[in-house]
Amino acid sequence: MRWLARALCLAIVVGTLAVAGAWPVRGSTGELIAGIEGLVKNFPGGAGVWVGDPNSPVALYTRDPDEHVITASLYKLAVMLETEKRVDAKTLTYATPIVIQHEDITDDGSYEVAGTELTIDEALELMITVSDNGTALALYHLLGPENINATLQSVGLKDFHIALNQDEDNVATPRVIGQYFTMLAKKQLLSPAASDRMTARLQRQKINDRLPAQLPEGVVVAHKTGNLAGITHDAGIINTTSGPRVVVAMTWDVEEEAANQFIANVGSLVYSAILEPPASARYIVPKRPVYVDASATVPVELQITNAGARPWTATGDGSVGLIWEVRDAKNALIGAAKSPTELGVLGAAQSKRVAVPVIAPTLPGDYKVTVGLVDPRGTVLANLGAATAAFTLRSHLPFVATTQVQLPKVMHRSETSLLIVQYSKLSAAGNTVHSLALSWRAVDETTNRVVAQGTTLLGNLLPQNSTGTFFAPFAAPAIRGSYRLDFELRERGNFASETQSTKIELLAARSFPGDRDSQPAVGPFFGSGQPAPARPSGRPTATPKGKTPAPTPRR
């Protein structure tokens, strides 16, 4: 009968093909597309191919994705869906008995005799893992094709049709089979528990001569095959090292051996590809620490460029948002965005400025803020390879003063000079006495490395003084060369003013009076007020090469 000749699978279990030679070098998405195109071009039959990443709204590759193809045993995916739906609804259980009837037995691909009693669980296992036809037809008759089709329609799989009688074929498009496995991978086909059961059963598949045939041992593939005369299919989820990939390969008008090799090659290419994320970006973030009062929210402005090939949309699957997280020096997560900042429409290679509201931690200190993209479903695209960017956020108690610091521009190493700090009290100082010190760091700007640092005690900021001046000795670092000097007021180790910076020149140690190269400290004194660039923390581990000569010999 036509029903038996065309709608049922020849369930033949064969061994996994051996892989000759070394494992292929991993390639890009572009190489994946070119590779599959090359396979299709040289394939002697018809082929419908759909390849996707469950986390991407757009397929990675398609070839005749809307061709209506006889499903062969891929129809059993729909039977499993309806069965698991009823198990979820508790109208069936895995222990419910089912008896194989005479009408369920086919000329090939049926391993039971009429009258065999199995449980629903056993029937599902045989139908999926060895593509048994007897159990598949028993479930088909128990569930009813109208009900199976209604369930397919209800979950949005409109191009997946189960035959209602022997005069029809089971048909589906590569795209709809891809949608089936995409929804399964995202646990959206049925309940998460049902999705897990279905995936686990598909992973126990014993017919592995197609998609898994050329994959390394141990790679997990949840898939279902299908065969009829001139028709060979395989479809499922390949778990690659960079995430799951949905692969559908449906072939027709071709010998089974050639089709098996074609599908195995497609599986190998997909597994080997390093896929670009659905969206990616380049960022320009603040290079200097962003100062913010502890627990306050600050809008941090950054520039973002669409670094992908696809434009971003305002809404829907093509839209992206920006999220952030804050971590401390031990990389412990301190805070994160409650919701994404929507980025709106942005074409490929286009840029825009975005203000991202970041909440400062309660405890004062320096924190690392990392920003990255998220898709409309909340998938963090950094996990798929999208770029991120980071900057320093300096959470501090409210500053108590603004300052201008004066030092000689040119000094001799290890020499003491006069430090003059003029201050203006801020309202946060209140009526409290504040004991202040000046914290400083000498930074080698060629490496942005701190090569010397120290603290100079200044004195008390008194309630009755709105302005004033501190005088203190300052011992120049025991190094030689040109450096950036960063400094700020501290109170008990906490920042009490914004960091400022200036340039200093440190000469060799002063020689005795009368020496030819004896030079006094050089003025004029300078006033500072420029915010300091970002800098690493910590003490110097080595003297900058070539900047500190041997001491001048005495005469």
C-alpha positions as CSV (number, residue, x, y, z in Angstrom):
1,M,0.0,0.0,0.0
2,R,1.1,3.6,-0.7
3,W,0.9,4.3,3.1
4,L,3.3,1.5,3.9
5,A,5.5,2.2,0.8
6,R,6.1,5.9,1.4
7,A,5.2,6.9,5.0
8,L,7.2,4.4,7.0
9,C,10.9,4.1,7.7
10,L,13.1,1.2,6.8
11,A,14.5,0.9,10.3
12,I,17.9,-0.6,9.6
13,V,20.5,-0.1,12.4
14,V,24.0,0.2,11.0
15,G,27.4,1.0,12.6
16,T,29.0,4.4,13.0
17,L,31.3,5.3,10.1
18,A,35.0,5.5,11.0
19,V,36.7,8.8,10.5
20,A,39.9,8.7,8.5
21,G,42.7,11.2,9.1
22,A,43.1,14.1,11.5
23,W,40.2,16.0,12.9
24,P,39.4,19.1,10.7
25,V,40.6,22.5,11.6
26,R,37.9,24.7,13.1
27,G,36.5,27.2,10.7
28,S,34.3,30.3,10.8
29,T,30.6,30.8,9.9
30,G,31.6,31.9,6.5
31,E,33.7,28.8,6.0
32,L,30.7,26.7,7.2
33,I,28.4,28.3,4.6
34,A,31.0,27.8,1.9
35,G,31.6,24.2,3.0
36,I,27.9,23.2,2.9
37,E,27.4,25.0,-0.4
38,G,30.3,22.9,-1.8
39,L,28.7,19.7,-0.5
40,V,25.3,20.6,-2.0
41,K,26.8,21.5,-5.4
42,N,28.4,18.1,-5.7
43,F,25.5,16.1,-4.2
44,P,23.8,14.0,-6.9
45,G,20.3,14.2,-5.4
46,G,18.0,16.8,-3.9
47,A,18.8,18.3,-0.5
48,G,17.0,20.5,2.0
49,V,19.3,21.8,4.7
50,W,18.6,24.0,7.7
51,V,21.3,24.9,10.3
52,G,20.8,27.1,13.3
53,D,21.9,28.2,16.7
54,P,19.0,28.0,19.2
55,N,20.1,31.3,20.6
56,S,20.0,33.1,17.3
57,P,16.8,34.4,15.6
58,V,18.2,33.9,12.1
59,A,19.3,30.5,10.6
60,L,23.0,30.1,10.0
61,Y,22.4,28.3,6.7
62,T,19.5,27.2,4.6
63,R,19.1,25.3,1.4
64,D,15.5,24.8,0.1
65,P,14.2,25.2,3.6
66,D,10.6,25.5,2.6
67,E,10.5,22.4,0.3
68,H,7.7,20.0,1.4
69,V,9.5,16.7,1.8
70,I,8.2,13.2,2.7
71,T,9.3,12.8,6.3
72,A,9.9,9.1,6.4
73,S,10.5,8.3,10.1
74,L,10.9,12.0,11.1
75,Y,7.1,11.8,11.5
76,K,7.8,9.9,14.8
77,L,9.0,13.2,16.2
78,A,5.4,14.4,16.1
79,V,4.1,11.2,17.6
80,M,6.6,11.6,20.5
81,L,5.4,15.2,21.0
82,E,1.8,14.3,21.3
83,T,2.6,11.4,23.6
84,E,4.7,13.5,25.9
85,K,2.1,16.2,25.9
86,R,-0.4,13.7,27.3
87,V,2.1,12.4,29.9
88,D,2.5,16.0,31.0
89,A,-1.3,16.3,31.2
90,K,-1.5,13.0,33.1
91,T,-4.0,11.5,30.7
92,L,-1.3,9.0,29.9
93,T,1.6,7.6,32.0
94,Y,4.8,5.9,31.0
95,A,3.4,2.8,32.6
96,T,0.2,2.8,30.6
97,P,0.1,-0.5,28.5
98,I,-0.2,-0.5,24.8
99,V,-0.7,-3.6,22.6
100,I,0.7,-4.1,19.1
101,Q,-2.2,-4.8,16.7
102,H,-2.1,-6.6,13.3
103,E,-2.5,-3.2,11.5
104,D,0.6,-1.9,13.2
105,I,2.9,-4.6,11.7
106,T,4.8,-3.6,8.5
107,D,6.9,-5.7,6.1
108,D,10.1,-4.1,7.4
109,G,11.1,-2.0,10.4
110,S,8.7,-3.8,12.9
111,Y,10.3,-5.9,15.6
112,E,7.2,-7.1,17.4
113,V,4.5,-9.6,16.6
114,A,0.8,-8.8,16.9
115,G,-0.4,-9.1,20.5
116,T,2.9,-7.9,22.1
117,E,2.2,-5.7,25.1
118,L,4.5,-2.9,26.0
119,T,4.4,0.2,28.2
120,I,4.1,3.7,26.7
121,D,7.7,4.3,27.8
122,E,9.0,1.1,26.1
123,A,7.1,2.0,22.9
124,L,8.6,5.5,22.8
125,E,12.1,4.1,23.4
126,L,11.8,1.6,20.5
127,M,10.2,4.1,18.2
128,I,12.9,6.7,18.7
129,T,16.1,4.8,19.4
130,V,15.8,2.1,16.7
131,S,13.0,3.7,14.6
132,D,10.7,0.7,15.2
133,N,7.6,1.0,13.0
134,G,5.3,-1.3,15.0
135,T,5.4,0.8,18.2
136,A,5.2,4.0,16.1
137,L,2.0,2.9,14.4
138,A,0.5,1.6,17.7
139,L,1.1,5.0,19.2
140,Y,-0.2,6.7,16.1
141,H,-3.5,4.8,16.2
142,L,-3.8,5.3,20.0
143,L,-3.3,9.1,19.8
144,G,-5.1,9.8,16.5
145,P,-3.5,11.7,13.6
146,E,-6.0,14.6,14.0
147,N,-4.9,15.1,17.5
148,I,-1.2,14.9,16.6
149,N,-1.7,17.6,13.8
150,A,-3.7,19.8,16.2
151,T,-0.8,19.7,18.7
152,L,1.7,20.5,15.9
153,Q,-0.4,23.5,14.9
154,S,-0.8,24.7,18.5
155,V,3.0,24.9,19.1
156,G,3.5,26.8,15.8
157,L,4.8,23.9,13.6
158,K,2.4,24.6,10.8
159,D,4.4,23.0,7.9
160,F,4.6,19.6,9.7
161,H,1.7,17.4,8.6
162,I,0.9,13.8,9.7
163,A,-1.1,11.7,7.2
164,L,-4.7,11.2,8.1
165,N,-5.1,8.1,6.0
166,Q,-3.2,5.7,3.7
167,D,-3.7,8.0,0.7
168,E,-1.6,10.8,2.2
169,D,2.0,11.3,3.1
170,N,3.7,12.6,6.2
171,V,5.3,15.8,5.0
172,A,7.4,18.6,6.6
173,T,9.9,21.3,5.5
174,P,13.5,21.4,6.7
175,R,12.6,24.7,8.3
176,V,9.8,23.3,10.4
177,I,11.9,20.4,11.6
178,G,14.6,23.0,12.5
179,Q,12.0,24.9,14.5
180,Y,11.0,21.7,16.3
181,F,14.5,21.1,17.5
182,T,15.2,24.7,18.2
183,M,12.1,24.9,20.5
184,L,13.2,21.6,22.0
185,A,16.7,22.9,22.7
186,K,15.2,26.0,24.4
187,K,12.7,23.8,26.3
188,Q,9.8,25.7,24.7
189,L,8.2,22.8,22.8
190,L,6.5,21.4,25.9
191,S,7.3,21.8,29.6
192,P,11.0,21.9,30.6
193,A,10.6,18.4,32.2
194,A,9.0,17.0,29.0
195,S,11.7,18.7,26.9
196,D,14.4,17.1,29.0
197,R,12.8,13.6,28.6
198,M,12.5,14.0,24.9
199,T,16.0,15.2,24.5
200,A,17.4,12.4,26.6
201,R,15.6,9.8,24.5
202,L,16.8,11.3,21.3
203,Q,20.4,11.2,22.7
204,R,20.0,7.5,23.1
205,Q,19.6,7.1,19.3
206,K,21.3,3.9,18.0
207,I,21.2,4.8,14.3
208,N,24.3,6.9,14.1
209,D,25.5,6.6,10.5
210,R,24.7,10.1,9.5
211,L,25.0,13.3,11.6
212,P,27.2,11.8,14.3
213,A,29.2,9.6,12.0
214,Q,32.3,11.9,11.7
215,L,32.2,13.5,15.1
216,P,34.7,12.9,17.9
217,E,33.9,10.1,20.3
218,G,31.8,11.4,23.2
219,V,30.0,14.2,21.3
220,V,26.3,14.2,22.4
221,V,23.8,14.3,19.6
222,A,20.0,14.3,20.1
223,H,18.6,13.3,16.7
224,K,16.2,11.3,14.7
225,T,16.8,9.6,11.3
226,G,14.4,8.7,8.5
227,N,14.7,6.3,5.5
228,L,12.5,5.3,2.5
229,A,13.5,4.2,-1.0
230,G,15.4,7.2,-2.4
231,I,14.8,9.3,0.8
232,T,17.4,9.7,3.6
233,H,17.1,12.2,6.5
234,D,18.7,13.0,9.8
235,A,17.9,16.0,12.1
236,G,18.7,16.9,15.6
237,I,20.9,18.9,18.0
238,I,24.7,18.6,18.0
239,N,26.3,19.8,21.2
240,T,29.5,21.5,20.1
241,T,32.2,22.9,22.3
242,S,30.7,26.4,21.8
243,G,27.0,25.5,22.3
244,P,24.2,23.5,20.7
245,R,23.6,23.6,17.0
246,V,20.4,22.4,15.2
247,V,21.0,20.6,12.0
248,V,18.4,19.3,9.5
249,A,19.4,17.4,6.4
250,M,16.6,16.0,4.2
251,T,17.6,14.3,0.9
252,W,15.7,12.7,-1.9
253,D,16.2,11.1,-5.3
254,V,19.6,9.7,-4.3
255,E,21.2,6.4,-3.1
256,E,21.3,5.9,0.6
257,E,25.1,5.6,0.8
258,A,25.7,8.9,-0.9
259,A,23.0,10.5,1.3
260,N,24.6,9.2,4.4
261,Q,28.0,10.5,3.5
262,F,26.5,13.9,2.6
263,I,24.7,14.2,5.9
264,A,27.8,13.1,7.9
265,N,29.8,15.7,6.1
266,V,27.3,18.4,7.0
267,G,27.4,17.3,10.7
268,S,31.2,17.5,10.6
269,L,31.2,21.0,9.2
270,V,28.7,22.3,11.7
271,Y,30.6,20.8,14.6
272,S,33.9,22.2,13.4
273,A,32.6,25.8,12.8
274,I,33.3,28.6,15.3
275,L,30.1,30.6,14.8
276,E,29.9,34.3,15.1
277,P,27.3,35.5,17.8
278,P,23.9,36.8,16.6
279,A,25.2,40.3,17.4
280,S,28.5,41.8,18.5
281,A,29.8,45.3,19.3
282,R,32.9,47.4,19.7
283,Y,33.0,49.8,22.6
284,I,34.8,53.0,23.7
285,V,34.5,53.2,27.5
286,P,36.0,55.6,30.0
287,K,39.7,55.2,30.4
288,R,39.8,57.0,33.7
289,P,38.0,55.8,36.8
290,V,34.4,56.9,37.0
291,Y,33.8,58.5,40.4
292,V,30.4,58.1,42.1
293,D,29.2,58.3,45.6
294,A,28.6,54.9,47.2
295,S,25.2,53.5,46.5
296,A,24.4,56.2,44.0
297,T,23.5,55.7,40.4
298,V,25.6,57.3,37.7
299,P,24.9,57.5,34.0
300,V,28.1,56.3,32.3
301,E,28.4,57.4,28.7
302,L,30.1,55.1,26.2
303,Q,30.2,54.6,22.5
304,I,29.0,51.4,20.9
305,T,29.5,50.2,17.3
306,N,27.5,47.4,15.7
307,A,30.3,45.1,14.8
308,G,28.1,42.4,13.3
309,A,26.9,41.9,9.7
310,R,23.2,42.4,10.6
311,P,21.5,45.7,11.5
312,W,19.9,46.0,15.0
313,T,16.2,46.7,15.1
314,A,14.2,48.6,17.7
315,T,12.1,45.6,18.7
316,G,11.7,41.9,17.9
317,D,14.3,39.2,17.3
318,G,16.8,41.6,15.7
319,S,16.9,43.9,18.7
320,V,19.7,44.0,21.3
321,G,20.2,45.5,24.7
322,L,23.2,46.5,26.9
323,I,23.7,45.0,30.4
324,W,26.4,45.5,33.0
325,E,27.8,43.8,36.0
326,V,30.1,45.1,38.8
327,R,32.8,42.9,40.4
328,D,35.3,43.6,43.2
329,A,39.0,43.0,43.3
330,K,38.4,39.3,44.1
331,N,36.1,38.9,41.1
332,A,33.0,38.5,43.3
333,L,29.8,39.7,41.7
334,I,28.6,42.8,43.5
335,G,25.8,44.0,41.3
336,A,24.2,43.8,37.9
337,A,21.7,45.5,35.6
338,K,18.1,44.8,36.6
339,S,17.0,45.3,33.0
340,P,18.9,45.9,29.7
341,T,19.4,49.4,28.2
342,E,17.7,49.2,24.8
343,L,20.1,50.2,22.0
344,G,17.5,50.7,19.3
345,V,18.1,50.8,15.6
346,L,21.8,50.6,14.5
347,G,23.1,49.5,11.2
348,A,26.2,47.4,10.7
349,A,29.4,49.4,11.4
350,Q,27.3,52.3,12.7
351,S,28.0,53.9,16.1
352,K,26.1,55.7,18.7
353,R,26.6,57.1,22.2
354,V,24.7,55.5,25.1
355,A,24.2,56.5,28.7
356,V,24.2,53.4,30.9
357,P,22.9,53.8,34.5
358,V,25.3,52.0,36.8
359,I,24.7,51.6,40.5
360,A,27.8,52.0,42.7
361,P,28.5,49.5,45.4
362,T,27.9,50.5,49.0
363,L,31.5,49.9,50.2
364,P,34.1,52.4,48.9
365,G,36.7,51.1,46.5
366,D,37.6,50.4,42.9
367,Y,35.4,48.0,41.0
368,K,35.4,46.5,37.5
369,V,32.3,47.2,35.5
370,T,31.8,45.0,32.4
371,V,29.3,45.8,29.7
372,G,27.9,43.5,27.1
373,L,25.0,42.6,24.8
374,V,21.9,40.6,25.5
375,D,19.2,39.5,23.0
376,P,15.4,39.9,23.5
377,R,15.1,36.6,25.3
378,G,17.7,37.5,27.8
379,T,20.5,35.4,26.4
380,V,23.9,36.9,27.3
381,L,25.7,37.1,24.0
382,A,29.1,37.1,25.6
383,N,28.5,33.4,26.2
384,L,28.2,33.0,22.4
385,G,31.4,35.0,21.7
386,A,30.2,38.6,21.6
387,A,32.8,41.1,22.8
388,T,32.5,42.9,26.1
389,A,34.3,46.0,27.5
390,A,35.3,47.0,31.0
391,F,36.1,50.2,32.9
392,T,36.8,51.2,36.5
393,L,34.1,52.6,38.8
394,R,35.4,54.2,41.9
395,S,32.8,54.1,44.7
396,H,33.6,56.5,47.4
397,L,32.2,58.3,50.4
398,P,31.1,61.9,49.6
399,F,34.2,64.0,48.9
400,V,35.0,66.5,51.7
401,A,37.2,68.9,49.7
402,T,38.6,70.1,46.3
403,T,42.3,70.7,46.1
404,Q,45.1,72.3,44.2
405,V,48.5,70.8,44.8
406,Q,51.8,72.5,44.2
407,L,55.2,70.8,43.8
408,P,58.3,71.7,41.8
409,K,58.1,70.4,38.2
410,V,61.7,69.2,38.3
411,M,63.2,67.4,41.3
412,H,66.1,65.2,42.2
413,R,65.5,61.6,43.1
414,S,65.1,61.0,46.9
415,E,65.2,64.8,47.5
416,T,62.7,66.5,49.8
417,S,60.7,69.5,48.6
418,L,57.9,71.5,50.0
419,L,54.4,70.2,49.3
420,I,51.6,72.9,49.2
421,V,48.0,71.7,49.2
422,Q,45.3,74.4,48.9
423,Y,41.8,73.2,49.7
424,S,38.1,74.2,49.6
425,K,35.8,72.4,51.8
426,L,32.7,70.7,50.4
427,S,29.3,70.4,52.0
428,A,29.8,66.7,52.7
429,A,32.5,67.6,55.2
430,G,29.8,68.9,57.6
431,N,30.9,70.0,61.1
432,T,33.3,67.0,61.5
433,V,37.0,67.2,61.9
434,H,38.6,65.2,59.0
435,S,42.2,63.9,59.3
436,L,43.6,64.1,55.8
437,A,46.6,62.7,53.9
438,L,47.8,63.0,50.3
439,S,48.1,59.6,48.5
440,W,50.3,59.7,45.4
441,R,51.6,57.4,42.7
442,A,54.3,57.9,40.1
443,V,53.2,56.3,36.8
444,D,55.4,55.3,33.9
445,E,53.2,56.4,31.0
446,T,54.9,54.1,28.5
447,T,53.6,51.1,30.4
448,N,50.9,52.7,32.6
449,R,52.6,51.0,35.5
450,V,52.9,52.4,39.0
451,V,56.6,52.5,39.8
452,A,56.5,54.3,43.1
453,Q,53.8,55.4,45.6
454,G,53.4,56.8,49.0
455,T,51.4,58.8,51.5
456,T,52.1,62.3,53.0
457,L,50.3,63.3,56.2
458,L,48.7,66.8,55.9
459,G,46.6,67.6,59.0
460,N,43.1,68.2,60.0
461,L,40.3,69.8,58.0
462,L,38.5,71.8,60.7
463,P,34.8,72.6,60.7
464,Q,35.4,76.4,61.0
465,N,37.7,76.5,57.9
466,S,36.0,76.6,54.5
467,T,39.3,77.1,52.7
468,G,42.9,76.7,53.8
469,T,46.4,75.5,53.0
470,F,48.4,72.5,54.1
471,F,52.3,72.6,54.0
472,A,54.1,69.3,54.2
473,P,57.5,67.8,53.2
474,F,57.5,65.6,50.1
475,A,60.3,63.1,49.4
476,A,60.7,62.5,45.7
477,P,60.7,58.9,44.6
478,A,64.1,57.2,44.3
479,I,63.8,56.9,40.5
480,R,64.8,58.9,37.5
481,G,62.8,60.0,34.4
482,S,59.6,61.6,33.4
483,Y,56.4,60.4,35.1
484,R,52.8,61.2,35.7
485,L,52.0,61.9,39.3
486,D,48.5,60.9,40.4
487,F,47.3,62.1,43.8
488,E,44.2,62.6,45.9
489,L,43.2,63.3,49.5
490,R,42.5,60.3,51.7
491,E,40.8,59.9,55.0
492,R,41.5,56.6,56.8
493,G,42.3,55.1,53.5
494,N,39.1,56.3,51.8
495,F,39.0,58.8,48.9
496,A,38.3,62.3,50.2
497,S,38.8,64.1,46.9
498,E,38.9,63.4,43.2
499,T,42.1,62.0,41.8
500,Q,44.2,64.6,39.9
501,S,47.4,64.3,37.9
502,T,50.4,66.2,36.7
503,K,53.8,65.6,35.0
504,I,57.1,65.6,37.0
505,E,60.8,65.2,35.9
506,L,63.1,63.4,38.3
507,L,66.8,64.0,37.8
508,A,69.8,62.1,39.1
509,A,70.6,62.5,42.8
510,R,72.1,65.9,43.5
511,S,75.9,66.0,43.8
512,F,78.0,68.0,46.3
513,P,78.3,71.8,45.9
514,G,80.7,72.7,43.2
515,D,79.9,69.7,41.0
516,R,79.5,70.6,37.3
517,D,76.0,68.9,37.1
518,S,74.7,70.3,40.4
519,Q,71.3,71.8,39.8
520,P,68.8,73.1,42.3
521,A,65.1,72.2,42.2
522,V,63.5,74.0,39.3
523,G,60.3,76.1,39.5
524,P,57.8,77.4,38.8
525,F,55.4,75.7,41.1
526,F,52.4,74.2,39.4
527,G,48.8,73.9,40.2
528,S,47.0,70.7,39.2
529,G,43.4,69.9,38.4
530,Q,43.3,67.5,35.6
531,P,41.6,64.1,36.3
532,A,44.0,61.2,36.2
533,P,43.9,58.5,33.5
534,A,43.2,55.0,34.5
535,R,46.1,53.3,36.2
536,P,46.9,49.9,37.7
537,S,47.3,49.5,41.4
538,G,50.1,48.0,43.4
539,R,53.7,48.7,44.2
540,P,56.5,48.7,41.6
541,T,58.2,45.4,41.1
542,A,61.1,46.7,39.1
543,T,62.8,50.0,38.2
544,P,62.0,51.2,34.6
545,K,64.8,50.1,32.3
546,G,67.3,52.8,31.6
547,K,65.8,55.4,33.8
548,T,68.0,55.1,36.9
549,P,71.8,55.5,36.2
550,A,74.5,54.6,38.6
551,P,75.1,57.2,41.4
552,T,77.4,60.1,40.4
553,P,80.9,59.4,41.7
554,R,82.2,61.7,44.5
555,R,85.3,63.8,43.8
